[in-house]
Amino acid sequence: MSDTHYDLCIIGGGINGAGIARDAAGRGLSVLLVEGDDLGSGTSSASTKLIHGGLRYLEHMNFRLVRESLAEREALLRIAPHLVRGMEFVLPMGKGGKRPIWKIRLGLWLYDLFAGSSRLAHSRFIRNLGSESFGVPLRPEYKKGFVYSDAWGDDTRLVVLNAVDALENGADIRLRTICTGIQEDGKLWSVALHDRFTEKDYSVHASAVINATGPWVGRFLKGTGLGDGDPELPGVRLVQGSHIILPRQLNGEESYLLQQKDGRVVFVIPYENDFTLVGTTEVDFNDDPKDAEASEEEVAYLCEAYNMAFKAPVLPEDALFTFSGIRALVEQGQKRVSAISRDCQIYHHKGLPLPLISIFGGKLTTYRAQAERAVDMVSGLLNVVTDPWTDTQALPGGDFRGGGLDVFIESQCARYPWLPPSVLRRYAQAYGTRMDRIVGEGDSLACLGHYCGQDVYEAELRYLVDHEMAQTDEDILWRRSKLGLKVTDETLENIASVLSTL
Ligand SMILES: Cc1cc2nc3c(=O)[nH]c(=O)nc-3n(C[C@H](O)[C@H](O)[C@H](O)COP(=O)(O)OP(=O)(O)OC[C@H]3O[C@@H](n4cnc5c(N)ncnc54)[C@H](O)[C@@H]3O)c2cc1C
């Protein structure tokens, strides 16, 4: 393969790598993004999917992070109105919680204050939980509580949409391509790559490199020797967080934030219509992040957390699926994991002759701002003047002109009266205005091509392969969508058979 020169090579296609690629490509830099597996296949598909200020960070006086996260929550509601939506969280007060009511009241007051003129509702105190529909499933010990607002969205699709926009802004994106090392070659980095499909090794040149390998950040630096002898290199603590997916337990649309005896909090979230998501845990982790897997203890901990709050108990064997992700937290001597900041450190390796930046830690919520800071830094190092642009420009499909998702769905119902409402809603939430590219000028279901079963049509699969870089059925079932939660073996076989013809 011929050698090529890029301004910037980004290693890692999680939310940080994809967000940086979008921002940098849109500023006119020539960008290569390499991802060793699929987009979002690391931590970015294993988060709780909250787009939130982080109420808990107030306890650690991390006001700057909360303010930034709340501002970013608004930005994402604006630029990805199809994917990111407001959600109400019930915070019951009762057994388990160590925090007194006054402390939570103060925290929520600050949260609302920092959120400024948010489009989401302010928090409220609930004097009698039992008189509210969302209080009914709770155990009777929980008499009072609060309701506050945050946002939530599909983490992996957020990665994919950033990558798609980067691609459309001219970035070169190579999936299943592992970066095996970088070394100085005159005035450029020589970046060694391995193509996992063809098993070929080759190299490209780049003026600057960003190591956005998430929980692999330390491994990458160690493997390449690039961090050796740097006394300022941030220390990383890897922490596993697991979730369980249960059959839907609660009728309401509200989520719950449950305080635990150990001071942690566990979220219970309605998930993909038919499921309930419960997470997360925090366990120190020392292996390869790709081997992260929920342990029996973690599943039991999450069931216990759930059962402490709700009348109808769940058992570990009720969990239909589990998933685990690894956080790379920047450690500064804290013993308790929950006390370590979720802030992001964008680290310029100053001892090296050429620009290398590593991304340590961070949040899904703040990815856009993190990416902006990283691209500002790269631009400075490359001596080019570029302007930030991503806080106002919609992500692909998010260009709703006036009105939110509900208004959009209403207009699409009028436009495609023949499309089953469940398909239309799913397309609108996942693809926004880009659903028109799937449905096209069609006037009947026959226009969507082969039917695979369970609302899956050939046209969607074709779109994901042609426009969203899907390469395998797993990419489609688990990362471009969450169809994997529901499809039967028969539908799966049909999907595989359609994919083999594309
Ligand atoms: C359990 C859990 C829950 C969380 N919940 C939330 C939440 O609700 N809200 C929130 O804001 N944040 C949350 N976070 C944090 C958020 O998920 C992470 O900050 C974010 O996903 C990290 O993204 P990343 O791009 O840095 O890493 P990743 O998503 O892990 O991306 C790194 C990528 O680099 C690739 N890679 C690694 N090495 C190489 C190589 N040599 N060559 C090529 N590619 C390589 C990997 O395959 C991977 O895809 C949570 C984290 C965890 C663990």
Ligand as a Chemical Component Dictionary entry (heavy atoms), coordinates in Angstrom:
data_LIG
# 
_chem_comp.id                   LIG 
_chem_comp.type                 NON-POLYMER 
_chem_comp.pdbx_formal_charge   0 
_chem_comp.three_letter_code    LIG 
# 
loop_
_chem_comp_atom.comp_id 
_chem_comp_atom.atom_id 
_chem_comp_atom.alt_atom_id 
_chem_comp_atom.type_symbol 
_chem_comp_atom.charge 
_chem_comp_atom.model_Cartn_x 
_chem_comp_atom.model_Cartn_y 
_chem_comp_atom.model_Cartn_z 
_chem_comp_atom.pdbx_ordinal 
LIG C1  C1  C 0 -19.139 1.628  32.976 1  
LIG C2  C2  C 0 -18.983 2.994  32.411 2  
LIG C3  C3  C 0 -20.061 3.858  32.393 3  
LIG C4  C4  C 0 -19.904 5.141  31.883 4  
LIG N1  N1  N 0 -20.995 5.943  31.814 5  
LIG C5  C5  C 0 -20.879 7.185  31.330 6  
LIG C6  C6  C 0 -22.027 8.011  31.224 7  
LIG O1  O1  O 0 -23.131 7.595  31.533 8  
LIG N2  N2  N 0 -21.847 9.266  30.750 9  
LIG C7  C7  C 0 -20.635 9.746  30.382 10 
LIG O2  O2  O 0 -20.552 10.911 30.016 11 
LIG N3  N3  N 0 -19.528 8.963  30.405 12 
LIG C8  C8  C 0 -19.628 7.701  30.858 13 
LIG N4  N4  N 0 -18.539 6.877  30.892 14 
LIG C9  C9  C 0 -17.273 7.365  30.362 15 
LIG C10 C10 C 0 -17.203 7.214  28.825 16 
LIG O3  O3  O 0 -17.817 6.022  28.428 17 
LIG C11 C11 C 0 -15.747 7.231  28.384 18 
LIG O4  O4  O 0 -15.145 8.409  28.840 19 
LIG C12 C12 C 0 -15.596 7.207  26.870 20 
LIG O5  O5  O 0 -16.385 6.228  26.269 21 
LIG C13 C13 C 0 -14.129 6.963  26.525 22 
LIG O6  O6  O 0 -14.003 7.025  25.134 23 
LIG P1  P1  P 0 -12.615 6.825  24.434 24 
LIG O7  O7  O 0 -12.784 7.185  23.021 25 
LIG O8  O8  O 0 -11.560 7.546  25.202 26 
LIG O9  O9  O 0 -12.282 5.289  24.640 27 
LIG P2  P2  P 0 -12.874 3.926  23.846 28 
LIG O10 O10 O 0 -14.283 4.128  23.570 29 
LIG O11 O11 O 0 -12.452 2.797  24.637 30 
LIG O12 O12 O 0 -12.104 4.043  22.486 31 
LIG C14 C14 C 0 -10.757 3.678  22.331 32 
LIG C15 C15 C 0 -10.642 2.901  21.029 33 
LIG O13 O13 O 0 -9.259  2.748  20.722 34 
LIG C16 C16 C 0 -9.130  1.534  20.020 35 
LIG N5  N5  N 0 -7.718  1.149  20.086 36 
LIG C17 C17 C 0 -7.004  0.843  21.192 37 
LIG N6  N6  N 0 -5.726  0.594  20.861 38 
LIG C18 C18 C 0 -5.635  0.756  19.518 39 
LIG C19 C19 C 0 -4.570  0.644  18.586 40 
LIG N7  N7  N 0 -3.322  0.322  18.957 41 
LIG N8  N8  N 0 -4.822  0.864  17.261 42 
LIG C20 C20 C 0 -6.081  1.194  16.842 43 
LIG N9  N9  N 0 -7.131  1.317  17.702 44 
LIG C21 C21 C 0 -6.893  1.103  19.012 45 
LIG C22 C22 C 0 -10.063 0.580  20.745 46 
LIG O14 O14 O 0 -10.465 -0.516 19.922 47 
LIG C23 C23 C 0 -11.229 1.505  21.106 48 
LIG O15 O15 O 0 -12.312 1.404  20.189 49 
LIG C24 C24 C 0 -18.650 5.574  31.389 50 
LIG C25 C25 C 0 -17.569 4.692  31.399 51 
LIG C26 C26 C 0 -17.730 3.411  31.898 52 
LIG C27 C27 C 0 -16.584 2.460  31.879 53 
# 
loop_
_chem_comp_bond.comp_id 
_chem_comp_bond.atom_id_1 
_chem_comp_bond.atom_id_2 
_chem_comp_bond.value_order 
_chem_comp_bond.pdbx_ordinal 
LIG C1  C2  SING 1  
LIG C2  C3  SING 2  
LIG C2  C26 DOUB 3  
LIG C3  C4  DOUB 4  
LIG C4  N1  SING 5  
LIG C4  C24 SING 6  
LIG N1  C5  DOUB 7  
LIG C5  C6  SING 8  
LIG C5  C8  SING 9  
LIG C6  O1  DOUB 10 
LIG C6  N2  SING 11 
LIG N2  C7  SING 12 
LIG C7  O2  DOUB 13 
LIG C7  N3  SING 14 
LIG N3  C8  DOUB 15 
LIG C8  N4  SING 16 
LIG N4  C9  SING 17 
LIG N4  C24 SING 18 
LIG C9  C10 SING 19 
LIG C10 O3  SING 20 
LIG C10 C11 SING 21 
LIG C11 O4  SING 22 
LIG C11 C12 SING 23 
LIG C12 O5  SING 24 
LIG C12 C13 SING 25 
LIG C13 O6  SING 26 
LIG O6  P1  SING 27 
LIG P1  O7  DOUB 28 
LIG P1  O8  SING 29 
LIG P1  O9  SING 30 
LIG O9  P2  SING 31 
LIG P2  O10 DOUB 32 
LIG P2  O11 SING 33 
LIG P2  O12 SING 34 
LIG O12 C14 SING 35 
LIG C14 C15 SING 36 
LIG C15 O13 SING 37 
LIG C15 C23 SING 38 
LIG O13 C16 SING 39 
LIG C16 N5  SING 40 
LIG C16 C22 SING 41 
LIG N5  C17 SING 42 
LIG N5  C21 SING 43 
LIG C17 N6  DOUB 44 
LIG N6  C18 SING 45 
LIG C18 C19 SING 46 
LIG C18 C21 DOUB 47 
LIG C19 N7  SING 48 
LIG C19 N8  DOUB 49 
LIG N8  C20 SING 50 
LIG C20 N9  DOUB 51 
LIG N9  C21 SING 52 
LIG C22 O14 SING 53 
LIG C22 C23 SING 54 
LIG C23 O15 SING 55 
LIG C24 C25 DOUB 56 
LIG C25 C26 SING 57 
LIG C26 C27 SING 58 
# 
